[in-house]
Amino acid sequence: MNTQQKKNRQLILIVFAMTLIPFLIAVLFKVKPELLQGQTNYGRLIVPPITTEAAELSGFDTFSRDNIQELSAHWLIVNVLPQQGCNEVCLDALHKTKQIQLMLNKDLPRTRRVALLLGNTDPKLAEAWWKDEKALLRVKPAPSFLNKLKGIRPEGFPDGALLLMDPLRNLMMQYDPGFDPYKVKSDLTHLLKISQIG
């Protein structure tokens, strides 16, 4: 076999391989479609978003009742407090959301932090959880709001869970306990950048 024949054979094999590779990639994506879904956010999207009403949240204490209007037209970073008490995981989540808001810099005024109390919490006991918090709004949900939360997590929310709510009061993203504040900040910055509201 001369050199030219060897070159021709190699060329045929290369052309065959070039036509085979896209086919194999297509088969791989068919078998594992999750490989096509790029990571665009770190939290889990609530699909479809859950729409809530202003009347479904009420102030837990005097400060929150006097400033409940702050919930309107802002992006809300919602710490879910499902128990009567606030354990270390819960306190850590409250601290993280404070850091997230501070990291937003110029976008900070577009957001509000909210502690959503699901349990029958004693107001005197709760004061210790946020003694250094000046702007944290504490709210209690109406039964209709609780039903909407069950639609997101029928098993209930664990201590330290986090929700993001848009200025139109749509619950639209959730995070598990132990969330990374930098990743939440990244998601929130992206949402604030593309948002025409709030």
C-alpha positions in Angstrom: 0.0 0.0 0.0 1.5 3.3 -1.0 1.6 6.5 0.9 -1.2 8.1 -1.0 -3.6 5.2 -0.2 -2.7 5.5 3.5 -3.5 9.2 3.4 -6.8 8.5 1.6 -7.8 5.9 4.2 -6.9 8.3 7.1 -9.0 11.0 5.4 -12.0 8.7 5.1 -11.6 7.7 8.8 -11.4 11.4 9.9 -14.5 12.3 7.9 -16.4 9.3 9.3 -15.4 10.3 12.8 -16.4 13.9 12.3 -19.9 12.7 11.2 -20.1 10.2 14.1 -19.2 12.6 16.9 -22.2 15.0 16.6 -24.5 11.9 16.5 -22.9 10.6 19.7 -23.3 14.0 21.4 -27.0 14.1 20.3 -27.5 10.6 21.8 -25.8 11.7 25.1 -28.1 14.8 25.4 -31.1 12.6 24.7 -30.2 10.2 27.5 -29.1 12.9 29.9 -31.1 16.1 29.1 -30.0 17.7 32.4 -26.6 18.3 30.7 -28.3 20.9 28.5 -29.7 22.9 31.4 -27.0 25.5 32.3 -26.8 26.8 35.8 -28.5 30.2 35.7 -29.5 30.5 39.3 -28.6 28.9 42.7 -32.0 28.8 44.3 -34.9 26.7 43.2 -37.4 28.5 41.2 -41.0 28.3 42.3 -42.9 27.4 39.1 -45.3 28.8 38.6 -44.7 31.7 41.1 -47.2 31.9 44.0 -49.1 35.2 44.0 -49.9 36.5 47.5 -52.0 39.5 48.7 -51.0 42.4 51.0 -53.7 41.4 53.5 -52.2 37.9 53.9 -49.3 39.3 56.0 -49.7 41.3 59.2 -47.2 42.9 61.6 -46.0 40.7 64.5 -44.9 43.6 66.7 -45.5 47.3 66.9 -42.5 48.2 64.7 -43.7 45.8 62.0 -47.3 47.0 62.2 -46.2 50.6 61.9 -44.0 49.8 58.9 -46.0 47.1 57.1 -46.3 49.4 54.0 -42.5 48.7 53.5 -43.5 45.3 52.1 -45.0 47.0 49.0 -42.9 47.7 45.9 -39.7 46.0 47.3 -38.0 42.8 46.7 -38.4 40.8 49.9 -35.7 38.5 51.4 -37.9 36.3 53.6 -36.5 34.2 56.5 -39.0 31.4 57.2 -39.3 30.7 61.0 -41.4 27.6 61.2 -41.0 26.8 65.0 -42.0 28.7 68.1 -38.4 29.1 68.9 -35.4 30.2 66.8 -32.5 27.8 67.0 -28.9 28.3 65.8 -29.7 27.4 62.2 -32.5 30.0 62.3 -30.3 32.7 63.9 -27.6 32.0 61.4 -30.0 32.4 58.5 -31.2 35.8 59.9 -27.5 36.9 60.1 -26.8 35.7 56.6 -29.8 37.7 55.1 -28.5 40.8 56.9 -25.1 40.3 55.2 -26.8 39.7 51.8 -28.6 42.9 52.0 -25.5 44.8 53.0 -23.6 43.3 50.0 -26.2 44.7 47.6 -24.7 48.2 48.0 -26.6 50.6 45.7 -29.5 48.1 45.4 -30.0 47.8 49.1 -32.9 50.4 49.1 -34.8 48.1 46.7 -35.0 45.3 49.2 -36.5 44.6 52.6 -35.8 41.8 55.0 -38.7 39.9 56.5 -39.0 37.3 59.2 -42.0 35.1 58.5 -43.2 33.6 61.8 -45.2 30.4 61.2 -45.3 29.2 64.8 -47.1 30.6 67.9 -44.1 32.7 69.0 -44.0 34.5 72.3 -43.2 38.2 71.5 -41.0 38.6 74.6 -39.0 35.5 73.7 -38.7 36.7 70.0 -37.2 40.1 71.0 -33.9 38.3 71.9 -33.6 36.9 68.3 -33.5 40.3 66.7 -32.3 42.7 69.5 -29.7 44.2 67.1 -32.0 44.4 64.1 -33.2 47.9 63.3 -35.0 47.3 60.0 -36.1 43.6 60.0 -39.9 43.4 59.5 -41.6 40.5 61.5 -44.8 39.2 60.0 -47.5 36.6 60.7 -49.2 34.9 57.7 -52.9 34.5 57.2 -54.3 30.9 56.8 -54.5 31.5 53.1 -50.8 32.4 52.9 -50.0 29.2 54.9 -52.0 27.2 52.3 -49.9 28.7 49.5 -46.7 27.8 51.4 -47.9 24.2 51.5 -48.2 24.3 47.8 -44.4 25.0 47.7 -43.4 22.5 50.4 -46.2 20.1 51.5 -43.8 18.7 54.1 -43.3 22.1 55.7 -40.4 24.5 55.7 -37.3 23.6 57.8 -35.6 26.1 60.1 -33.2 28.3 58.1 -35.1 28.2 54.8 -35.3 31.3 52.7 -37.7 32.7 50.1 -37.5 35.6 47.6 -40.6 37.6 46.9 -40.8 40.1 44.0 -42.4 43.5 44.3 -45.7 42.2 42.9 -45.8 39.8 45.9 -45.0 36.7 44.0 -43.1 34.0 45.9 -40.6 33.0 43.2 -37.5 31.4 44.6 -36.5 29.3 47.6 -33.3 28.2 49.3 -32.6 25.3 51.7 -31.1 25.8 55.2 -27.4 26.5 55.1 -27.7 28.5 51.9 -24.6 30.3 50.7 -25.2 34.1 51.1 -22.9 34.9 48.1 -25.0 32.7 45.8 -28.3 34.2 47.1 -26.7 37.7 46.5 -25.8 36.6 43.0 -29.3 35.5 42.2 -30.8 38.6 43.7 -28.4 40.9 41.9 -29.4 39.3 38.6 -33.1 39.6 39.4 -32.7 43.3 40.4 -30.7 44.0 37.2 -33.4 42.6 34.9 -36.4 43.8 37.0 -38.4 46.8 35.7 -40.2 47.0 39.1 -39.2 47.6 42.7 
